[in-house]
Amino acid sequence: MATKTDSKMGTGVSLGMVLLKLRSLIALLAVFLVFAFIAPNFLTIGNLVSMAKHSAIWAILAMGMTYVILGGGIDLSVGSIAGLAGMLAGGLIVQGLRLPMFGIVIYFHTPMIILIILLVGVLLGAFNGFLITKLGVAPFIATLGLLYMARGFAMLRSGGMTFPNLVGDPALGNTGFPILGAGTFLGLPLVVWIAIVIAVVAAYVSRKTPMGRHVYAVGGNEDAALLTGIRVNRVKMGTYMFAGFTAALTGLVLASQLVASHPATGESYELTAIAAVVLGGTSLSGGRGSVGGSIVGALILGVLNDGLVMVGVSSFWQTAIKGMVVVMAVIIDQYQLRKQNEAALKQQTTADATEAAVS
């Protein structure tokens, strides 16, 4: 009888852990079904495409944040980097690169503008990494400082004004920028395809390469990772550079969709990215989570945001509901971690007892 009871208990615990690990997918399905029933026109092609575009933007930003959090860090500057990226791109399209000392203005082709802005994002991420790894500044403080600096530079770039009508000039060869945010391929928005490509690469790197394994190791136990020969500072630098890249790409997409850039673009997007990562099951303490989970988290936020709008929920309540969802996700994550630790301790105790009995 004791054996059967133990077997049932083990099965129950295993089933419970499986459900906990699949909680993001279950939550996504539940939210989707709820709004499918209560929101008019929720399942129309137009609305589904709109949700896919919103979710893709948040997913791109969340993937960079995932690497940072997996490595035991945090990045509060990604929203401001996105805003600065949009402003720099708008300035290069509308005003070009002015060189007063030579009396000339250089207008770059659109692909070159995109590459320049992505490089700026990577360099800003490297700046975060430098402050954290070389100067010993806490990630929260370092990235908070860059949040304000990037937002300030975005304001200074245009004196707080908007760069409108970013269609470019055929004579200058800088047209085509709106395609990035509004273009389609095989019936899907181009930004969705971009998110898919980044997701495939990011997931492969995290699971199949030494760099990915090192990120998990550093986030799980930095001291142990250092003792095993992992170059901890290099790993951390890489995660912040990737976050800067995804933030700059997000800013480019937003500016392209609006065909305009505004210095306030991306405000609070860092919180949205963190929320998507947490909803996807990545632990804020680092070392546990996945890129795929963060994408699911971004989808949850996209469905929740569009669904609440369609049923006429106040924007104030929307913010409050999103906050409650994130808090609940953290509570469940901590519960899962506690259960995993209890299960590991039980297994170790059983193994020790078995070994002692054999001896």
BANU-496747 format. One record per residue (C-alpha): x, y, z. Coordinates in steps of 0.001 Angstrom, whole numbers, plus 500000, padded with zeros to 6 digits. Each point is the difference from the previous one (the first is absolute). Example, Ala and Ser with C-alpha at 12.3 -4.5 7.8 and 13.67 -1.06 7.14 Angstrom:
# residues 2
512300495500507800/501370503440499340/
# end
This chain:
# residues 359
500000500000500000/502815502378500899/501616499425496638/496782500830498097/499445503147502051/503540501175499372/499543499324496299/496805502054499883/501626502834501913/502957499975497630/497690500068496997/498028502890501498/503104501993500709/501346499332496503/496717501054498401/499932503140502112/503557500895498970/499172499398496347/497003502334500254/502158502612501726/502589499826497235/497274500327497354/498230502819501827/500938502614497367/498444498033497159/496950499202502132/499618503695500883/500340501022496339/497347497500498932/497673501077502819/500318503720499242/499539499396496287/496857497893500498/498476502492502454/500311502930497602/498938497855497053/496661499535501765/499446503444501509/501670502418497558/498198500733496721/502131499578496868/502880498626502079/500576497115497573/499944502127496851/503059499863497766/500650503712500473/500037499765503771/502157496864500027/502541501700497734/499964503066502249/500615497847503077/502818498203498215/501709503318499177/499714501303503558/501148496728501499/502924499740497568/501349503395501057/499807499077503678/501469496569499257/503047501539498300/500634502207503013/499282497155502432/502523497670498359/502821502415500748/498728500438503550/499818496206500379/503731499607499455/500772502762502494/497758498506502691/501200496450499330/503511501319500653/498935501402503357/499609503626498932/497288502520499184/499746502717497348/497785503022500597/501376501948497042/498528498054497057/496929502226499623/502136503144499886/502451498387497571/497018499225497755/498907503640500186/503509501280499242/500346497536497105/496822501309498413/501116503605500389/503439499341498531/498454498187497043/497501502824499472/502744502588500146/502148498172497452/497054499701497599/498703503557500339/503165502001500689/502835497658499088/503370500031501735/501175503594500167/503744500681499990/500277503792500527/503799499963499984/499945498748496412/496798501786499001/498305496828498805/497001497844500877/500115496225499466/496807498081499258/500294496250500452/497988497340498205/497282498421502135/501779496633500570/503085501896501174/497871502095502370/498557496815501508/503469498491500439/501318503201501618/497128500107502494/500380496312500867/503711500598500599/499138502915502294/497696497679501955/502763497409500368/502452502684501168/497505501301502581/499572496444501241/503787499696500186/500047503194502064/497614498384502463/502194496913500062/503128502084500580/498473501818502965/498885496703501535/502973497743499288/502960502402500107/498867502720502402/497927497798502287/496817502086499737/496848498100500969/497934499077496897/496941501824501337/501941503260500466/502055499751496799/497020499384497747/497856502535501845/502681502589499279/500050499120496311/496196500153499986/500185503686500874/503001500716497767/498485498376496910/496657501724500554/501778503323500461/502030499588496801/496796499072498155/498473503297501140/503136501945499087/500125498497496511/496940501992498935/499421502430502853/497116497815501135/498285500163496613/498893497181497682/501681498995496752/496922499551497761/499416498404496625/502941497582499933/499437498938496390/503332501323498782/500885501586496677/500598497930496835/502661502477498942/501926499283503200/499495496226499865/498565499768503511/496469498819499227/498402496748501134/500299500432503758/496221499473500634/500276496486498510/501754498798503163/496915500569502119/497195499761497466/501289497521497423/498663496460499624/501432496691498795/497896496925499212/496999501676501602/501722500740503327/501380503363501166/503732500311499446/500559500697503701/498551496568500814/502548498353497696/502766502035501607/498872498814503435/499926496396498779/503550500199498631/501345501549503196/498107497421502075/501492497082498069/503528501372500311/499606501002503664/498478496638500961/502725498087498151/502771502004501653/498480499593503459/499554496232499728/502614498726497554/503117502140500414/502597500519502742/499010503674500229/496419499048500857/501069497464502607/502349502564501512/497154502520500324/497977497461502003/503043499122502094/500795503634500835/496388500721500922/499709496826502068/503183500473502025/502494502636498944/502724498924502420/499768496368498915/500068501059496346/503143502031500642/501697497028501670/499250497776497017/501852502395497689/497053501821498446/500817503581499051/497182501495502006/500586503618498984/500062499108496318/496731498088500341/498322502895501788/501298502452497410/498520497848497253/496560499908501610/499813503781500336/501227500510496435/497265497689498728/497426501912502076/501250503247498456/499673498480496519/496395498886500552/499123503357501577/501375501927497008/498135497690497622/496795500600501956/500481503752499681/500530499695496247/496840497924499586/497911502427502068/501254503015498053/499387498167496737/496431499090500949/499200503577500994/502003501452497068/501196502454502636/502277500000503017/499306501622503344/502384500242502974/497396498486502337/499734496816497934/500599496853502048/499124501487503380/499395497202502545/500843497370497371/502696498685502319/497251499063502454/498029498293497234/503087498001499024/500626498930503594/496331499082500353/500154497802496882/503128498262501290/498448499356503409/496719498794498492/502042497628497852/501422498281503062/503489501494500139/501172500462503573/501021503535500978/502826498460502041/501552498667496781/501058496627498675/496526498659499245/497709500732497070/499890499966496211/499653502178496936/496881498092498979/498384500731503346/500587503721499567/498383499910496565/496953498353501564/500055502728502660/500024502668497281/497058498273498316/498085500000503300/500552503740500353/499022500602496372/496766498022500290/499214501538503384/500631503545498778/497953499714496811/497232498016501705/499559502536502779/499829502810497454/497369498161497962/497729499395502993/500260503671500989/502023499707503193/501420503311501219/503700500562499310/500497500523503739/498540496578500726/502090498516497205/503174501128501761/498770498690503342/499004496624498522/503380499580498304/501703500768503308/497907497400501805/500790497412497335/503733500618500385/499828499761503808/498084496740499710/502620498661497587/502786500774502475/498086498323502832/499502496858497913/503673500042498971/501086500114503629/497582497170500833/501457497888497180/503552500665501191/499079499024503549/498378496764498827/503003499149497845/502331500538502936/497804497842502225/499942497229497386/503781500166499581/500506499857503767/497641497019500260/501844498156497247/503339500685501671/498680498799503363/498639496822498407/503291499366498211/501971500493503225/497673497621501875/500308497387497271/503778500277499998/500107499699503780/497752496923499894/502209498318497387/503097500752502058/
# end
